[in-house]
Amino acid sequence: MKSTAFWFLATGATAALTHMAVFALVQWVLPDLWPEAANALGFLVAFGVSFVGHRWLSFKGTSTPMPQSLRRFGVTALAGFACNELVFMLLTRRYGWFALLALFVALVVASAQTFVLSRFWAFQR
């Protein structure tokens, strides 16, 4: 479990940094794009980083076949993104937070849900 938690955090941090970097880049290149759309683009890029890292590092002992893990993780990631987007919108639209800070908080909130669904369903041992 110690190794799983370490790799989950390392993979999650890498995916979160990827997500935030893509978000910031998109916001810089396309400043008129809705922040929620930039968040979605960041999610799409980070999804690949997250799946590969979790499949081969966090939950490497899984007996779940690759296609099944990918489908399940896709559902897990989409649920996490829905949580992320709701928190992000609440913090930016309702409370006027700076977008990058709101994204960071939204990613942290969604990560707990993602861990539970990943550990006990997507990459079930």
C-alpha positions in Angstrom: 0.0 0.0 0.0 2.9 2.4 0.8 4.3 2.0 -2.8 0.8 2.4 -4.3 0.3 5.6 -2.4 3.7 7.0 -3.4 3.2 6.2 -7.1 -0.4 7.5 -7.0 0.8 10.8 -5.6 3.8 11.0 -8.0 1.6 10.2 -11.0 -1.1 12.5 -9.8 1.3 15.4 -9.3 2.8 14.9 -12.7 -0.7 14.7 -14.3 -1.8 17.8 -12.3 1.2 19.8 -13.4 0.6 18.7 -17.0 -3.0 19.8 -16.6 -2.1 23.1 -15.2 0.6 23.8 -17.8 -1.7 23.0 -20.7 -4.4 25.2 -19.0 -1.9 28.1 -18.6 -0.6 27.7 -22.2 -4.1 27.6 -23.7 -5.2 30.7 -21.6 -2.1 32.5 -22.9 -2.5 31.5 -26.5 -6.3 31.9 -26.6 -7.1 34.5 -23.9 -10.8 34.8 -25.1 -11.5 31.1 -24.6 -13.6 30.3 -21.6 -11.5 29.1 -18.7 -13.7 26.0 -18.4 -12.8 25.0 -22.0 -9.1 25.5 -21.2 -9.6 23.3 -18.2 -11.1 20.6 -20.4 -8.2 20.7 -22.8 -5.8 20.4 -19.8 -7.8 17.4 -18.6 -7.6 15.7 -22.0 -3.8 15.9 -22.2 -3.3 15.0 -18.5 -5.6 11.9 -18.9 -2.9 10.1 -20.9 -0.2 10.9 -18.4 -2.4 9.8 -15.6 -3.6 6.5 -17.1 -0.1 5.4 -18.1 1.4 6.3 -14.7 -1.4 4.7 -12.7 -1.5 1.5 -14.9 2.3 0.9 -14.8 3.3 2.5 -11.5 0.5 3.1 -9.0 -1.4 -0.1 -9.6 1.2 -2.2 -11.5 0.0 -5.5 -9.8 -3.5 -5.2 -11.3 -5.1 -8.3 -12.9 -7.6 -6.1 -14.8 -7.0 -6.3 -18.5 -5.7 -3.2 -20.2 -8.9 -2.4 -22.3 -11.0 -2.9 -19.2 -8.7 -0.7 -17.1 -8.8 2.0 -19.8 -12.6 2.0 -19.9 -12.9 2.0 -16.1 -10.3 4.7 -15.7 -12.0 6.8 -18.3 -15.2 6.7 -16.3 -13.2 7.4 -13.1 -11.3 10.3 -14.7 -14.5 11.8 -16.2 -16.1 11.7 -12.7 -13.0 13.4 -11.3 -13.2 16.0 -14.1 -16.8 16.7 -13.4 -15.9 17.3 -9.7 -12.9 19.4 -10.8 -15.0 21.5 -13.2 -17.7 22.2 -10.7 -15.3 23.3 -8.0 -13.3 25.3 -10.6 -16.5 27.1 -11.8 -17.7 27.8 -8.2 -14.3 29.3 -7.2 -13.8 31.4 -10.3 -17.4 32.4 -11.2 -19.0 32.7 -7.7 -16.0 33.7 -5.6 -13.8 35.4 -8.2 -10.6 33.4 -7.5 -7.7 33.6 -9.8 -8.1 30.8 -12.4 -4.8 28.9 -11.8 -5.3 28.9 -8.0 -8.9 27.7 -8.4 -7.7 25.0 -10.8 -5.1 23.8 -8.2 -7.7 23.6 -5.5 -10.2 21.8 -7.8 -7.5 19.2 -8.8 -6.8 18.5 -5.1 -10.5 18.0 -4.3 -11.0 15.7 -7.3 -7.9 13.6 -6.5 -9.4 11.8 -3.5 -12.3 10.6 -5.5 -10.0 9.5 -8.3 -7.9 7.5 -5.9 -10.8 5.6 -4.4 -12.4 4.8 -7.7 -9.0 3.8 -9.2 -7.9 1.6 -6.4 -11.1 -0.3 -5.8 -12.6 -0.4 -9.3 -10.5 0.8 -12.4 -7.4 -1.1 -11.4 -9.0 -3.6 -9.0 -6.5 -6.2 -7.8 
